[in-house]
Amino acid sequence: MSALVLPDLSSLPASGPLFWKAALSARRKPGEAPEIPANTVTLKNLVLQGEHIAAYNKVCEIPEGLLAITYPQVVAAPLHMHVMTQKNFPLPLVGLVHLRNVITQKAVLSAGTPYDVRVQVGESRRSKLGVEVDLLTDYLADGEALWSATTTVLYRIKDKQRGHKAPPPRLPAAVTAQYTPFNAPEDIGRRYAPVAQDYNPIHLRAITAKFLGFDRAIAHGMWSVARSLGVMLPTYGIPAMLSIQFKQPLLLPGRVTLKQVQSGDGLDFDLLAREGGKTHLSGRLEGHL
């Protein structure tokens, strides 16, 4: 299937039409081995707004005045939807699962500075759970990528062959860890949605989440990451790299504990349910700016 180099944009696509197109994509029937086109789009001269950064920091409890490494990812999310709602993209967006992120930055981006934002559909691969697709994002200044991310999403396909059960994981060696509890309020999805322009009904209310298979609303994954960063940044400083693996959804309201372990020149962390033993996400910070 031919890739599309889409016309340059001068502003972010409106979220309303994108969500409508995403809903209509539920009719797509990709089959067992869909061909994923490398659609590309560039948004020219995006200027990050100080007021929006402040609103993001407030809802994620990130220290005032910082531009978190996760923030550009949230701003670029409509561009991800833009390349995937094109008619040549075979996967339905409804039900896509956000698996992981790897974000690197050479410098902290700043409000008031224009950046070109390039988003491209990257590699795809078949896994035991279905089809994984990488979405590549770059913020460029004078042609140089200052901030880059690989976002991996999953389209589930049932495996017709039963696999062998994986052996139980080995118990980790004893390490010194720091534990910080915090709560995810029942309304955090509704408070985060207008900032992130992500109104997926699974995050908003229990009654809408039930239509998608959950007893209660679940927290936005990127809110959970940013809220964890709000705990770590005052002591860690500005990271050069963040990697995240999403594991179990965080039902709202939720009580969690952030576990931090110093490892080499970085910091490993896990967001743990305070009851039940679930791990909601695991990640690592590396380097400093």
Buried (B, 14 or more C-beta within 10 A) or exposed (E): EEBBEBEEBEEBBEBEEBBEBBEEBEEBEBEEEBEBBBBBBBBEEBEBEEEBBEBBBEBBEBEEEBBBBBBBBBBBBBBBBBBBBBEEBBBBBBBBBBBBBBBBBEEBBBEEEEBBBBBBBBEBEEEEBBBBBBBBBBBBBEEEBBBBBBBBBBBEBEEEEEEEEEEEEEEEEEEEEBEEEBEBEBEBBBBBBEBBBBBBBBBBBBEBBBEBEBEBBBBBBBBBBBBBBBBBBEEBEBBBBBBBBBBBBBBBBBEBEBBBBEEEEBBBBBBBBBEEEBBBBBBBBBBEE
